[in-house]
């Protein structure tokens, strides 16, 4: 008995400590007052989604036509990292960058990049912040037959231009006498600004990752005596290579150099742009923008918080009025459940959205549902003549399989929604699924420990009254 009471007391202390941690981490709750551990707690703020904090959402379509199908997912992950790193350079707090694949069942999938930047409502500024990260390409000399075809394309293009026909620059003219290779900025690890020891001209040293280094070694081995041209932003009309060195021998070690006609300032800018990330896809097309003002986000957050508070109070009132003593225990367990969920949101940097709040509130219902199953089973055992302690034990044991099965089905649903849903649905699925898992702990473990810690003696009318139902006495 004393061991059970010790664990019950420890759970209450842990719950109170977590609650204080959450209180200390939200400055608006204690404005003008000094609280202990405030500095440490505020290092774990709630991460609010765009719909609650205000900001801008940009949706881009990524052109992955030149990326191998088996490497599309890797390229999109790399693109996400590049853009996130680019935004972080501007000191933006907690940007959210996600990839999404639309379609793919009946046709070609469309790869999208979804960027949410809190605190910024100027679309132009947001687009400039992401910027046109440079597209770096390494291209090899074409064969004699390919060069002949290129010259014919140039002749035709000039003839059409003279005739006044509407024109767009053909892809083969952008490539010129060079053929594309596998090596591009996607494999770039870093760029470093150096200076030629003799001429003092700026040189940009490139360091590739392991895969890029292997590709570069094979590329130089296969093109000894030929030119490898280095292009930057060729798709934007920069048809001249910034450097076209002749390969003298195979180059291993994953390093290359660009020695173009740069001023030191231009070279420094280019290094910064390359280090912020070269696009691993052909181009990004801005599909849509959405602006959410800060007041609107604050209003949505306030409405969500109050919905949660009123929901908790209503559920707690029902539990206490209908289930009496077990209802009071369930209310305490529910409070521990809430503070534990809020702490998980903070510690794991889970983004809270309006849909996420809805999932959280729905998971509260799941937690209460488990307690109701247990208490109803307990009352059945009391009606069958068991004493209070045995009835509680049997109530938990008999209700467990129903609780387990219903929660597992809910968790499976949450997993399916998370992996197949859009970013909005994922926020709901994550909080709902996490809430179901935590609610199993609060309903099964916390409620049981707290109930077992209460000293029940005998099976008299007073004890049975504590386990009555609503306004009726348990017989």
Secondary structure, 3 states (H helix, E strand, C coil): CHHHHHHHHHHHHHHHHHHHHHHHHCHHHHCCCCCCCHHHHCCCCCEECHHHHCEEEEEEEEECCCCCHHHHHHHHHHHHHHHHHHHHCCCCCCCEEEEEEECCCCCCCEEEEEEEEECCCCHHHHHHHHCCCCCEEEEEECCHHHHHHHHHHHHHHHHHHHCCCCCCCCHHHHHCCEEEEEEEHHHEEEEEEEECCCCCCEEEEEEECHHHHHHHHHHHHHCCCCEEEEEECHHHCCCCCCEEEECCCCCCCCEEEECCCCCHHHHHHHHHHHHHCCCCCCEEEEEEEEEECHHHHHHHHHHHHHHHHHHHHHHHHHHHHHHHHHHHHHHHHHHHHHHHHHHHHHHCCCEECHHHHHHHHHHHHHHHHHHHHHHHHHHHHHHCCCCHHHHHHHHHHHHHHHHHHHHHHHHHHHHHHHHHCCHHHHHHHHHHHHHHHHHHHHHHHHHHHHHHCCCCCCCCHHHHHHCCECCECCC
